[in-house]
Structures are given as structure tokens and as C-alpha cells.
Amino acid sequence: MLNLGLFSGNKSMKSVNVSFRLPYFTHWGQSLLVCGSEPVLGSWNVKKGLLLSPVHQGDELIWSGSVAVPSGFGCEYSYYVVDDDKNVLRWELGKRRKLLLPEGIQDGEVVELHDLWQTGSDDLPFRSAFRNVIFNRSCNLNIERPLGTVQNKLEEVDTVLVQFKICCPNIEQDTSVYVIGSPIKLGKWKVQDGLKLSYAGNSIWQGDCVLRKGDLPIKYKYCKYDKAGKFSLETGTNRELNVGSSENQPRYIFLSDGMYRELPWRGAGVAIPMFSVRSESDLGVGEFLDLKLLVDWAVDSGFHLVQLLPINDTSVHGMWWDSYPYSSLSVCALHPLYLKVEALSESIPDDIKQEIQEAKQRLGGKDVDYEATMATKLSIAKKIFTQEKDLILNSKSFQKFFSENEDWLKPYAAFCFLRDFFETSDHSQWGRFSQYSKNKLEKLVSKDSLHYDIICFRYYIQFHLHLQLSEAAGYARKKGVVLKGDLPIGVDRNSVDTWVYPSLFRMNTATGAPPDYFDKSGQNWGFPTYNWEEMSKDNYAWWRARLTEMAKYFTAYRIDHILGFFRIWELPEHAMTGLVGKFRPSIPLSQEELEREGIWDFDRLSRPYIRQELLQDKFGAYWTFIASNFLNEYQKQCYEFREDCNTEKKIASKLKSCAEKSLLLETENKTRRDLFDLLQNIVLIRDSEDPRKFYPRFNLEDTSSFKDLDDHSKNVLKRLYYDYYFHRQESLWRQNALKTLPVLLNSSDMLACGEDLGLIPSCVHPVMQELGLIGLRIQRMPSEPDLEFGIPSQYSYMTVCAPSCHDCSTLRAWWEEDDERRRRYFKSVVGSDTLPPSQCVPDIVHFIIRQHVEAPSMWAIFPLQDLLALKEEYTARPAAEETINDPTNPKHYWRYRTHVSLESLMKDQKLKATIKDIVRGSGRSYPVGENEESEGTSSEKRQVAANGKEKIPLAALSQEKETLAVH
């Protein structure tokens, strides 16, 4: 017990013994510790925290410890798992706990705190998606009794005061929370006689009663009770209150019972890129203000969520390549593409109005014309800006926007000016402006500069984009719809961020993904990898600012390629493909390690293995041209690449020159693929910074370099390959993720979902579960290696499930791609041996969508294209045209637009009713429309409805049954 002199020099100060008690199973060498805001608990220095001691109690391992504190003591505290040296191994997530001892506790009394470990999922109801949108009604309750107060007093010796505390974020108006249990004070299990709790704020309900020690232990439960006399008991087994058998029994027991246990909340949503939205008022592309109409449609269809792709400015090249939404020019600036020019002013001249109408007719085609739409919008916006710039730039609202955003807004505007002036975004070509500095920036954006109007135009565009997206986001919140954004894993190497913060990026590298479902050759996204060591020096301020900006508009977000926060697939900057890379960070194979295993010829293993026989097999009679133009023969029938073509980019450049001179006998693409195959014909990748370190090339067994090795070398390298990719990195990657991901999660109160598709290390899902991160499940890309198709009914709760996503073909296109796969799906998933329809008819779509909404996943989110396939009249467009992205094509044109306007969808009552019936019948929550009763928001009622819903049989479907209407 600590000396009270720690608190004050007053020897006669009353003290109270606070005892911490927490059930938690640890591994060997681990202990539990409590650390808090006051010196007695270490002042948030874990090394000085209170170490707890374990004791087995029934099936539980209880950790406990005591400390003496003054009467009326208050602090914040959290629990930590530590090793023998008090190094933190794990910590609680969510909000810090608060302790405030009520007045009147006598000197020497024991107050025992019964806590439960807080996981990341416990914090989800406090994320803005739930707190400010879905459970918004619960946040308007008045505080009845603040924390740190008790209603009762202890007067008799053999009594104990028990305070109950429960978190109940989802509660209807005019509903109360009760505790019922075995003692008389808890109503002997009768709700009306139970203990009514008071609302204490932040979704916490508390109340206390005095029990006789002879009543302990007790069993109890929490329940909701409305003014109509209806009650719903929490799920699960009875809770129990046990006290130890020590002599110094507590007279005050404060229970923190975590979350109210009820059927897990589940919702549904629709996903569509901003550019793909079509409205009758847009100009060539979906616009931020169109989101209001999309939200209305979502509400009418039973959806609580609208998901978008990234919406940041990507104007790097000034051409359609910029349609790629994941290659940000700025992580804070919004894309001018989504500006509604008609909303820029209330007094647009008639000639400009006419120009806008003509542009709408011209650009309202099947797909987005990126270049023409951008040019048209900026041209019109400049004309309106010229007329009203003084009015806007001097307004209070603009001044407020500017002062809150100038840290990123000034560099962005300056970058756009320099990009246009030098006709390139490659800031290394900007002469004296190549190196960013504050002084240079201030001169560039100075009011005295000749180009100040050009700078202000960028401010003006961003200001109006902010107003328009804010209006749409506020509308979504009001309607009970979560707006979900997308956080790209990278930024373009020629971006504002790499110009202003060059030390945060490894500019001699590129980011990608190893071979996976999306691309058997791997992917090269071209982004520079992050310098995490440098980012950590200011506690990841760049990431925190990025998330803070995003949270202005979104209440949830998708973390693109969350695996990149564990490890990233790093490629040399000169690579064009994604195959020959390594994970960063990772523990390489050392030269000493390889030598111990009898591996010696490192040049043979790490240089392209090119023999004359291989050249003849690959190029036929054409091999001599390849050898004489691209290779040197360094010994008889052994070749190496020449200096001017020993990287993928050099090969591509030389091939282009050869093609221009008509020297190629094969097509340029085929010759490039074959030469890349030669260059990639290696077994080990030598580290560019330490030549004594090596990385096994992905799928090394597929190379002829590996196949020509002796059996001993093959066996050793196969074992080391498996160790490198699937074993030795796990602890390192876990530690890396636990450094970076909590920073993201704590930078905002948005709900975070991680895209965890691809080659998944075994540490990923446990870390995501620990942090409360929601994963992604796509049925055709199961995370289980032994399954061809995922089983939605077996998905875990902490997931988003979807039949497809923007990185793969739609349901209809996927169904039509492969006859044999379609048959296997029909047999194993639908459960029918009959021949499936050749087209994805509405009944098939209905089955798949229903299968997903009935999954245990927290969210079921559907691409709009898949939902439109519920109705035959919307399937006239070829299915392949509805694909948003082809991950195998690094220069894919992102231009898909829906062929149905939002206004038309709003009028289609039948489709909306069909979708809403599927959602409602599954037991998922849905937003209440203006003309609806609030009935149906009760999850228990909806679950009953789902269990009683008749299933629509599909086994009878045959190839002839291809034209079915909406149910």
C-alpha cells in the first residue's frame, strides 16, 4: 500500500482503499497493470503503474491490486498487459475509464472496482457513425445523475453498497434501463420491482442499492423497460457478483459491466463511386450535391449507409489518367470534378447558364469524359469567379474556411500554379521551386504577386467544394445515413504531399501488391512507400491531419489495403510490374544464414538466369535479335542484360525506340512481357542497401532459375521461402500495425473498416479484432484457403460482406465469365444440380443479396450495379461495361456511369420496396422514412420478422428461366 504522503503533507487526511479487479487470461510472462492520470497510478507512465496480482476464481483468472487514495479522489485510468520489465504488450482501447469517489465514504473503507477489459469493438457505438447518425436519438437524453454520485448510504455494519453501471448506446425515447436479479432490492427478477438506473451521459446508465452481505453472491441482468410496460431482457447468461473471502471485505462495490448485451446491430448500405452517380441536373459526372438524392433513395430502400471511392483531387497529369481516384494530388483537397457549377452563385448570367445547359447535353453520355468534363467545369467556374471573387473572398464564411485550412490550402494552390506554369507535376523539374520552403510558399501566394488571382481561384474552388460536400454530409446525418469515405494507401509521387513533406516518403521505391486474386503477376501502384520511422517522430502528424480533414464530411471510412499498415509490398522505382518486390518491414535472409544451409552462389541466384536454350525456347528464330540488342554473352551460352536495358523501365524505353524504327518482329507488348520474364527469372532479390541480405522472389518455384538447381538447394530455398512469407515476420508485422493503426483510429471518431483482401498474414485478423477494425468479405474471394466461395452465414460479426466490389466484376459480369465456375457455384452455394441460367437473372440476384443481408456481418454493402440487377429492365446494358476497375491494367480509365438517373430510381417504387423488404426481412436495422412509424427500429422485432420470413426456392431455376421480374 502506498504512503499517503504522496498526496499531501497532511497526516490526518482521510484515506480510502481502492481495489482494482479485472478478469483476464494472460500468456506466460505477462502481467496486468493499471495506470492513470494521478501520481499514485503513475501519471500515465506505465513503468510507474500499479502491478496487479492474479488468482484463479472458478473458470476465471482475476487480477487485482489496491492503492490508498484520499477521500473524494478522482482520476482517469486504463489497464495494460506488460512483460516482466513493464514493457507494454497490449492496452485497452476505447475511452479512458473515469473514477470519482462519492462523498461520505469513511476513512479506511475499501472500494472495489469490478471492471471488464475494453476491446476495440466496445468503442464502436461511440464512433460518429453510430453516436451521431444511427443512434442519434439516444444522444439527446438529459443527464439524470452524473457519474461519481450515489443515491444510498451505508448505515448498518453487515451491508454493502453496490453501484451498477452499464453502457447502453441504442435506446428508444421514453425507455428506461433496469437491473433485475435474485435479491429483493433487485425485484426478485420482476422488472417492475427492479432497480431503475439513471442516465449519466455518454450512453452510461447507473444506479446503486444497499444489499446485505448475506445476499452475496448474486445473479442479475439488465433490461430495457418502456412507458407502455414492454420490456426486453439483455441476452446471454446471468451476470454474477462475487466477492473474495479475505477479511478486509469491501463495503462499496462499483460494477462496470461493459456493454448492454443485445442482438448485435446490423445494417445495410449501397456503394457507388461519386463519378458514377447520374442525376438529371449533373454536368457530365456525379456531383457532391447529388448525394442528397442518393441518400433519399438509400433511406427509401432501407439502407443506413452510402459508400464512396476516394474524392480527393487527382489532377496530376492533366488527362484521363487522373481518373484513377487512388492516386491523390493532395490528401486534403477535394476534386474539382465533383463541383456543381450552378451552385457557385445565385446570380449566374444568362450566357453562362446557356453554356452550362449546352455542356450538360454534350457531356451526358454513357461514360464519363474526364478531360472534357474537367476542362468545362473549370472554364465555367473561372467565369463565375471573375464576377464575384471580391464578394466571396471577403466574406466571413470564406475567411473562416481559409483560416481553418490554410496549412494545406496554400501549398495546394501554389502547387497547382507551378504545375500549370511548368506544365508538369514532377516537382523535380521546377528549378528553384523543386525544394519546398515556407519562404518560397509565402512569396508564391502573396497578394502582391502577379498571379494572385490564379492562387485565389484554387481557394475559391476548394471553398465551394467544401460547402457542397458539407451540405450533403449534413443531410445524410439528418436522415440517419452514414456517409462512408475511402482512405487510399498511397499518394502520387508527384503530389503536394511529396513536395511539402519529402522526408516522409521513400521516393526511390514504389508501392504495390504481390500476386493474388486480382493479378497473378502482382500490382505496381507507383506510389512511393512511407518512411514510417520519420513519420513517428511527430506522432504521425501527417496521418492525423489527414483523418481530421476526412472526418469533416464522413462518419465512416474504408482503409484501403490495410495490410500496408502491417507491411507493404515495396518495389524499386524502376519497376513497372509488381512481381519482383519485398515486404517492408521484413526480416531478410542473411548471407550467413544461407551459407549455413549450404547456399553459396549468390550471383547465380540473384542475377537473371538467361541461357541460350531459354532464349531459343521463348523467342524462336527471333532470339538472335533479342540477344544482339538487349543482352551480353558473358560466357558461352550465358547472357546478361546490357546496362541500357537492365530494368523494366529501361526495357520499355528501348522497346519503344525499336518499335518506332519498325525493328520488332513480334508486337511490342509481347516482346516486353517476354523480356520482363527474363529479367524476373531470379531466385533471390539482393537488398539494394545491404548486399549481404536477400529476399526470396515471390513464386520462386515457377522460375527456370530455380528448376535448374540441385535438389539440396531447392529444398533449402523452398523451406526458407515458406519461412520468410508465412512465419518469421508475424511478430514484426503485428508490432508495426500496433504502432500505426491506433494513431489512425484515435485521430477521428469515424467508424473504421479495413480492406483486408489478398495474401493475409496470420497476424492481421487478430490485430484487427483487438483494435475493433471491421474487415471485408467478398464471396468470390474467401479468406479460407480451402473454399472457392465464401459462406456468408459463417462470416464473423466484425465484417462488411458484399457480393462484389469496385476492384472486380459485378455480379452479372462474374456470373457470365466462366461456365464451369457458374455450375460449381450453383451446386455448392445454391444447392442445385440443375443447369444454372447463363445470365444472372433477377431471381439469382435476389438469392445472393438475401444471402448477404442475412449474414451475421455488421454491414452488408452492395454495389449499386448489383442492386439494379434485381430488375430485368435495368440489365439491358452489357454486364462487362458496369465494371469500375480492372486491377490488372495500371492505366485503366475509371469512367463508369450508371445508365439510370437517381430521379428515375426514386420513382421506381417497386425496386425500392423489393430492396427494403429484403433488408427488413433479414433483421437488419433500417432508417425510418418521414412517412413511417418508428416501429421496425427495434432489433428484436426485426429479428423475429427475419426468422419467420418464407425463403424463395431457387433449386428449380433452369437455363430457360432467364426473364424474371422483381419479386
N, C-alpha and C positions, 0 to 999 in steps of 0.2 A: 504494500500500500504506500502511496506517495505522501510525502510530507506536506502538510498544508501550508508551510512556509512558501511553497511555490506560488501560492495565490496572493498572500498578503502577510505583512508582518504582524497582523492582529492575531494573537494567540488564542483569543476566546471565540474566534469565528466559528459558527456552526458548520458542521460538515455532514455530507450525505454520501453514502457509499453507492456508487453507480456500478452495477454489474451488467456486462455485455454478454449476450448469449445468442449463438448462431449455429444452426445445424449445417454442416458442410463436410463432404468427403474429400480428403486431400490424398495426394500420392506421397510415397516415401520421400522424406527430406523436405516436405513442405509444411508450413505452419500458417496460421491465420493471425492477422494483426489488425487492430483498429487505430486509425489515425484521424486527427481532426484539427479544427481551427484554433483551439486553445493550447497553451503550452503543456498542460497536463496530458494531452493526446498528441504532442509532437509538433504542433503548429504546421501541419501538413508536410513535415519532414518524416517520411516513413521510417527512417532509421531510429527515430526517437518515439515511435508509436508504441502502443500498449500491446505486447505479445500475449496471445490467448493460449489457453491450455485445453487439450482435448480430453473427452471422457465419453465412453460408449454408453448410450442410453437406449435400450431396446434395439431397434434397427438403425438408429441414427448415431452419428458422431457429432457430439455437441462441443463447440469451442466456447470457452468462457474466460472472463477475467474481470477484475474490479479495480476501481480507482476512486479515491476520495475527492470530492468536489465541494465547493461552498454551496450553501442554500441559495436557491434561485438561479443556479448555474445554467448557462445555455451555450450551445456550440453547434457546429456542423461536423459531421464525421462520415467516414466510409470504411469499408473492410477491404483488406488486401491479402492475397496469397503471396507469401515470401519464402525464400530459401533460408538456410541456416545463417547466412550473413545479412539477412533482412533485405536482400535484393528482390524487387517486385517481380513476380512471375505473372500475376493476374490481378485485376482490380474490378470492383463493382462498376457497373455502368448506370446510366440514368442520373437523376438529380441527387445531389448530396443529401444525406439524412440530416434532419434537424432535431436537436434535443433541447427542450426548455422545461426545466423542473418547475412544477407549480409551487406556489407559495404554501406554507403551512406544514411542510414535511419536517419532522422533528430531527434534532441532532442525533447522528448515529444510525438513522434508519437506512435500510437497504432498498434501493430502487433497481428492479431487474428489468432490463430491456430484452424482450424476445423479438429478434429480428430474423428476416429471411434474406438470403443472398439475392441481390438485384442483378438480373441479366439485362442484356440489351433489349430483349423483347418486352421487358417490363416497362421500358421507357416509350414504347411505340405510341400508346394513347396520348402522350404529351407532345408528340410531333404535330406540326401545324395542320397536316392533312386531316388528322382526327380532331384535335383540340379546336381548331378554328373553322373547320369545314363540316366534317361528318357529325361530330359530337357537339356542334356549336351550341345547341340548346343547353347542354349541361354546364357550359361555362358561364351562364348568365345567372347562376344561383347566388343568393345572398349568404354571406358567411353568418352562421348562427352562433358559433362558439369557436374562437380562434385556437390554434394549437397552443399547447402549454397550459391549458386550464382544465380543471376537473370540477365536476359538479358535487361530488360527495366528499365527506371527511371521515377519517378513521377515528372511532371513539372507543370501541371495545378492543380488548387485548388480542383475542383469537380471530381477528378478522384481517382481511387483505383487500386492498383496493385494486381492482383490475380495470385497466383502460383498454378498450378495443379500438383499433384503428384499421380502416380498410380503404383501399383506393378503388373508386367506382366511377370511371370516366364516362360511361354510356348510360345515362339515366334520363327517363322521361320527366317532363314537368309534373308537379304535384305528386311525385313519388318519393317515398322515404326509404331509408335503409335501417333495418333492424338486426339485432343479434338475438337468436333464439338458441336455447340449449337445455341441459338437464336441470340446472338449479332453478329454484323458484324465481330468483331475480331475472332469469332469462326466459321465464314464461313456461317452463317445463314443455318446451317445443311448440307452444301455441304462439303464433305470430302476434296476435293482438295483445298478448301479455308479455311480449319480449321487450328487450331494451332498445328504445328508439335512439338512433345516433343523430348527432348534429353535424351540419356541413361546416367544414373548417377551411374551405378554399382549396384550390389546386386538385379538385376531384377527391379530396380526402374527407372521409366521414369518421367521426369519433364519438365515443361515449364511455362512461365508466359506471361501475356499480361496486358495492361492497359485498364480498362473499365471506362466509365463514371458512376457516382453513379446513374444516372437516368436509366442506363441499368439494375440495380439490382431490384428485384431478377432475376436470370437467370436459364434456364434449359439447360442441356448439357449431353453429353455422350462421352465415349472414343471409339475409333475404331482402328483396325489394317488395314494398307494400304501397299500393296506390290508394287514392282517396275513395275509389269505388269499392275498396275491400278486396281487390285481387292481389295475390302475392305470387312471387316466383322465387323459389329457393335456389341458392347457388349450387352448382354441380359439384360432383366429386364426393369423396368420403367426408365424414365429420371431422372437423378440426378438433385438436386436443390441447388442453393446457395442463402441463405437468410442471411440478416444481421439484427441485432436488431434495435430498434428505439431509442436507447439512443443518447444523444447529442454528446458524445465522440465517433464518428463513426471511425472504423479502416480505415486506408489508405492502409494497407497491409493485405491481407488475404492469408494465406498459407493453402491450402487444402491437407489433407492426405486422399485420397479416398479409402484406403484399396486395395483389390484385383480387378483386371480386371475381370468383370463378363462375363463368357462364359459357354458353356455347360460343366458340371463337367467332369474332366478327369477320364476315366475308363480304366482299363487294366485287363488282364487275366494271369494266371500262372499255373504251374504244381507243385505238391507236391509229394516227394518220399524220404524216408529215405536214408541216404548215404549208409547204409549197403545193401539196397535193389537193388541198381543200379547194372546192369550187363553189362560188356563190354568184348570184345574178348581178351583184354590184362590184365584183372584184375586177382588177386590171391585170389580166394575164397570169395570175398566181393567187394562191390563198393569202389573205392579209390578216393582221392581228385582230382587227375588229370583227372579222368573220367568226372568230372563236365564240362570240356571244350566241350566234345562231347554232353553232356546233354544240354548245353547252345546252341550249334549249332542246336540241334533238336528243342529246345524251340523257337528259332528265326524262323526256317522254319515253325513252327506250329502256329506262331502268338502270342507267349507268351512273356510277358515282365518280368516274374518273375519265379524263381526256389526256392521252399521252401524245407528245410531240417528239420530233427529232430535234437536234440542236438548232438554235435560231440565231447564233452569233454571226457577225459579218465574216464572210469568207472571200472577200474581194481581193485575192492575191494576184491573179493572172489577168484580170480584165476580160475574161472569156468564159465559155461554158464549163471549163474545168472547175470553175469556182462553184458549180452546182453541188459539189461534194460538201455536205454540211458538217463533216467531222474535221475539216482542215481549217481551223479558225485563224482569221487575220488578227482578231482580238478576242480575248476570253470575256471581255466585258461589253463591247459594243454590239448592238443589235443589228440585224441585217436590213439594209435599206430596201431589199426586195419585198419585205412584208409591210411596207408603208402604204396606207390608204391616202393617196394624194388629195382626194376630195375632202378629207377631214382636216387638211392643213389650215384651212381658213374658211370663215363663213361668208367671205366676200370675194370669191374667185371670179374674175372677169369672164364674160360670156365666151370670148375666143378661146380661153384656156379650158373652159367647160366643154366646148365643142371638140377641142383637141383630145380631151380625156375620153369622150364618148367614141371618137374615131379609133383611139388606141384600144379601147375595150373590144370593139368589133374586130380589129386586126389581130389582137393577141389572145382571143378567146378560143384558141384551137384545142386539139385533143391533148397535146402535151405542153409543158412549159417551154417557151422560147426564152431561155435565161438571158442571153445577151441583149435581145431586143427589149425585153421587159425591164431590165435594169436601166438601160440607156433611156428608155421612155420615161420611167418614173423619176430618174434624177434630172432629166431635162425639164419636166413639168414642175418638179419641186423647186428647181432653181428660179424659174419664172415667178413662182408664188413667193419665194424667199426674197427676191429683189424688191417686191412690192411691200412686204410687211416686216422686213428684217428689224427695223428700228423698234417697231411696236413689240415684237416678240422678245428680242434680245434685252430690252429694257424692262420687261415685265417681271413682277415679283416671283412668279412661278418659275420662269426660266432662271432667274438669279439663284433661286433656291436649288434647282436641279444642278446648276453649274457648280455651286459651292460644295454640294454633296458628292459630285462625281469628277471633279477636275483632276484628281490624281491619275485617272485613266483616260479621261476625255481629251486633255491637252496632248498627251503623247499620240493618241489615236488620230486626232485631227492633223497633227504635224506629220505623222507617218503617211496619211493619205495624200497630203500635199506633196511630200517628197516622192512618193511612189509615182504620182502623176507627172511630176516635174522631170524625174529621171527615166520615166517610162519603164520602170521595173520595181518590183517589191524586194528584190535582192539588195538588202541594205549594205552589203559589202561593196556595191557599185556606186555608192553615194558620195564618194570623195570624203571631204572633211566631216560630213554628216554620218559617215559609216559608224563612228563611235558615238553613242548617245551620251549626252550630258545635260544636266539641268540648265546650265547657262545657255547652251545651244537651243534647248527647247523653248526657253522663255523668249529668246530672240525670234524664233520661228513663229510663235503665237502672239507676238507683241502687237498691240493695237496700232503701232506706228508702221508696221510692215506694209508693203505694197499689196501683199496677198492676204491681208487680214479678212477680207470678205470670203475668201476661199476656205479659210480656217473656220470662220463663223458658220458657213454653210454646213459643215460637218457637225458642229454643235447643234444647229437647228434641226437637222435630220434626226440625230440621236434623241433630242428633246421630244420631238413628236412621236418617235417610235416608243419612247418611254411612256408617254401619255396614253397612246393607243393600247399598248400591251397592259398597262396598269388598269385601264378601264375594263378590258376583257378579263383580266385576272380577278378583279374585284367582283365582277358579275358572276364568275364561276363560283367564288367563295359564297356569295349570297345565295346561289342556287343549290349549294350542297355538293358541288362538283370539284374534285381535286384536279388541279392542273399540274401535270407531271412533265418535267423537262428532262433534258439529256445532257450529261456531263462528258464530253469527249475525252478520251485518254490522252490525246496529244494536241499540239498546236503546230501550225505550219512553220517550217524552218525560216521562212521569210515573213515573219509576223511582227506585230508591235511588241509582243512579249519577248521574243528572242532579241529584238533590238534594244529594248529598255533593260532587260534582265539577262544578259548573255551568260552570266556565270551560273544561272540555274539550269542550263541545258548543255548536254554533251553534243556539240554541233558536228562532231566528226562521226556521228552514229545515226542510225535510223531505227525506228520502231516498227515492229510487225508481229506476226504470229506464226508459230511453227505449223507444219502441215496438220490439217484437221478436217472436219466435216465440210467446211466451207471451201477449202482449197487444198488439194493434195500436194501442192508444191510450196505451201506456206504463203504468207502475205507480207508485203512490204508497204507500209503506210507512208513512209517517207518522213515522219515526224522525228525530230531529234529526241533522244531519251533524256530523262530528267537527271539532274545532278542532285540526288536526294541528300547527300552529305551537306552540300551548300544550302539547300532549302531548309534543313533542320536548324541552321544557325539562328534564324529568327522565328523559330517555331512554325515554319511553313506559312509565313505571312501571305505569300502569293496565292496559295490554295485557299486560305481563309478569306481573303478578299474576293476571290472568285466565287466562293459559295455564298458569301454575304450578298453579292450582287445578284446572284441567281434567285436567292430567297425573296427578293423584292416582288417577284412575279409568280413563282412556283411554290406549291406546298408539298411536292414530292419530286424526286428526281431519280433517274437511272444512271448508275455509274458504268459508263462504257468500259468494257474489258477490265473488270475488277481484278482479274488475275495480274494485271500490270502493277498493282499495289503490293503484290506478293513478290513477283519477279516479272521482268519484261523481256521479251524476245528482242535482243539487240543485234543489229546488223551493221556492217561497215557502211559508211556513207556512200561508197562507190558501188554498192549492191543495188540491183534492180528487182530481183526476186527475193523471196523470204526464206529460202531453204537453208543457206549456209550461215546460220546465226548461232548465238549462245544466249543463255539466260543470264540476266544481270539483276540482282547479285547471284552468284553461284560459286560453289567450291569446285575449282577445276581439277583436272588430273595433273599431278606434278610429274616432272621428268623422273624424279627419284622413284615415285610410286610405280610408274610404268617400267622402269629399269628393274625394279624388284620382281616384277612379273615376267621378265624376260623379253620386254619390248624395247628395241634399241634403234631401229632405223626410222628416226623421226622425220627426216626429209622425205623418205619414201611414203610415209603415211599422211603427211600434211601438205604435200605438193600434188597438183593434179596428175593423176596416173594416166598417162597417154602413151599407148603403144601403137605401132603401125597397124597391127591386126585390128585394133579397136577402130582406128580411123577408116580402114577399108570397110569394116562392117557397117559403120554409121554413115559414111559418105559415098561408098561405092567408088566409081571411077573419078568422082569429084574430089577424092581425098587429097590428091596431089596439089590441087589449087588451094585447099584449106591449109595444107602443110606449108606451102611456099609463102602464103600471105599472112598467116596468123601464128605459125609455130617455128621453133628452132629445134633441130635434131641434136641434142647434147651428147648422145651416144647412140650406137647403132640401134635403129628402130625404136628409140625412146625420144619423146618430144616434150617440150615445154612451151608455154605461151611467150610470145615476144613482149618486150617491155611496153610497147604501144597498144597492146590489147590483152593485158593480164588481169583486167577486172571486167565486170559485166558492163559497166558504163562505157569503158574503152572499146569493148567488142561491139556494142550497139553503135557507137560513133563511127567506127571503122566500117561496119557493115553498111551504114547509111551512105558513106562515101563510095563504097563499092557498087551499091545499088544505083546511085546517081550516074556511075560510069558504065552501067549495064554489064558488070563483070560477073554477076551471080548467076549460076545455073539453076539453083533452087530459089524458092521465094525467100525474101529477106527474113520473114518470121520463122520459117522452118530452119533456116541456117542459124539464126540467132538461138533458137531453142537447142539445137544440136551442139553448138559451141558452148552454150551455158552448161549443158550436160557434161561436157569435157572438163570445164572449169570446176564444176561441183563434184568431180569424181575423186574425192578425198575421203579419208577415214577420220583424221583428226584435224581440228582447227587450231592453229598456233595463236596464242594470245599476242596481240599487236604491241602490248606494253610490257610483257614479260615472256621472252621466248622459251622459258623453261616450264610454261604452263600450257595445257592443252584442253580442248573441249571436244567430245565425240560429236561428229557430224550427225545430224538427225537422219534416221533410217539408214545408217551406215551399211547395213547388210545388203541394201539394194545396189551398192556400187560394185563395179568390176574391180576396183582397187581392193575392196575387202575380199571379194570372191577369189582373188589370186593369192591370198595369204595362206600360210601353212595353218594346219588345224589348231596348233597351240595358240598362235596369235589370234585366230578367230575366236576361240573360246574365251581367252582373256579379255579381248575387246568387247565381246558381247556382254560379259559379266560387268565390266566397268561401265559400259553404256547404260545398262539397266540401273546400276547403282547411281550414276550421275543424274538420270532423268527421273527416277522414281524413289530414291532413298536418301541420299546424303544431303539433299538441300532442304528437307522438310522443316527442320528446326530453324534454319536461317530464314526461310521464306515466311514462316509463322512470325518470327520476331520482326521482320521487315514490315509485314502488314500491320502488326500491333503498334508500330511506331507511327505509321502514316494514316491508316484508316480512321482511328479515333479523332484525329485532327479534323478530318472532313466532317465526321458526324457531329462534332461539337461546334463546328463553325456556323451552323444554322439549325433551325428546328424543323427543317424539311424531313419528310419520310424518305429514307434511302433504300433503293433497290439496286442490287448488283447483277450485271450481266456476266454470268459465270459459265458460259458455254466454251467448248473447246477441250484442250488437254488439261484436265483438272488435277492438280496435285492433291494428295490426300489431306493436307493441312487446311485447304480452303474452306470446306463446308463447316468444320468445327469452329474456325475463326469467325466466319460469317454468323454462325449461330450464337457464338459468345457475344458478338458485337450487336446483335439484333438486326442484321442485314438480311433483306429479303432476296432470295435467289430467283433464277429464271428457269422454267422448264418448258421446252418445246418438244412436242410429242415425237417428232421425227428425229430428234437429236437427244436420245435418252442419256442420262448421266451413268446409267448402269451398263457396263460393257457387254453383258450377255443378252441385252434386249435390242431388238431392231426398232421397236416402237415403245415409247413411254406409256405407262399405265396411269392416267390421271387420278384414278381413285386411290392410288398409293402415294401420291405426292405429299410431301410434308406441308404443314400449315404455313411455314415461313417461306412461301414461294409465290411467284406470279406464274400462272400457267397460260399457255397460248398455243393455238394450233400452228401458227406461223409468225414470222416477224419480218422486218424490213430487209434483213440480210439473206432471205431465202424466198423461194417462190411462194405464191399464195396457195391456199387450199386447192382451188380449182386447177391451177397450173401443176402443182405437185401430183395431184391425182392423175393427170393426163400424161405425165412424163414417162412413166415406167409401168408397163402392163403387168409384169410379174410381181413387182412390189405392191401394186394395187391389189392383186389377188391375195398376196400374203396378208396385207392389212385387213382385207375384208374377212379373211378366215380367222385371224388371230385377235383382231380388235372388235369387229362387228359380230363375229361368231357365226359366220355363214359360209357354207361350202359352195353356194351358188356362184355363178359368174357375176362379178360386180359390174355396174354400169360403166361404160367407157368415159362418160362425163360425170363430173361431180355435181349431181343433181341436187335440188333443194333438200330432199329427204336425207341424203348423206351429210350435207352441211348441217342440217338440224341435229342429226345424231352427234356429230363431232362437237358442235358448240355446246349442246346439252351435256355431253360427256365432260367437257371442261368446266362448265359452271357448277356441276355437281361435285367437282373435285374438292378435297379439303383445303386447297391453296387459299391464302388470304385474298388474293386477287386473281380473277380471270379476265384477261385483257385481249381483245380481238381486233386485228386489223380491219379497217372499215371495208376493205375489199372482200374479206371473208364473210362479213355480215350481209353485204349486198347479194352474195351468192345464195342467200335464203330465198330469193325471189327470182324466178326464171327470167323476167323481163330485164333484169339488170345484168344478165350473163351473156348478152349479145356480143360484147367486146371480147376479142381473143384473150384467153386467160394469161398467156405469156406477157401481154402488154401491161398487166397490172403489177408486175414485179418492180419493186422500188430500186433494189440494188443487186448487182452481180459482184460478189466479193472477189471473184477470180479476175476481174477486169479493173486494174488500178485507175483507168481513165473512163470509168462508167459515167454516163450522163444521167444525173439524178433529175428526172423531169416528169415523172408520172403525175397525172391529174385524174381525179375521179371524173367519170363521164356523167355523173348525176349531180345536180346542184343541191346545196343544202335546203334551199327553198322547196325543191321537189320532194326531198326526203321528209321535210316537215309536213307536207301534205299527205304523205303516204301513211295513213293511219294503220293500215293493215300490217305493214312491215314493223312499225313501232310496237304495235300490240303483240306481234309474234315474238319479238325480241324480249319485250318486258315480261311476257308470260314465261319464257324460258328462265329468265333471271329470277322472277318472283317464285316460280315453282321449285327452284333449287335451294331456297332458304337463304339466299344472299340478300344483303341489305340493298335498298334502292332509294333514291331521293324522292321526296314527296312533292308532286306537282302542285301547282296553285289550286287546281280544282279537285284535289284528292283529300280524303280524310287522312289523318296521321296513322290510321290502322295500317299495319304492314311494316311499320318500323320496328316492331318487336321481333327480335331474332327468334325467340321461342315459337311464336306463332308461325313465322315463315318456315321454320324447320319442320313443323308439323305438316304444313302445306306441301313441302317438298316430299316428305315421306309418303304422303298419300297420293301423289301425282301418278297418273297412269303412264307407263312407258310406251313409246311408239315403236312397234316392231319393225326391224329392218331386214330380218333374215329373208323375207320374201322378195326383196329387191332383185331384179334381174336386169340384164343388159338392155331389154326393150323398154324398161320403165325409166325413161330419161326426161320426161317433161312433167314435172310435178309442181304444183302451185304451193304457195306459202300455206302452212297449216293455220 
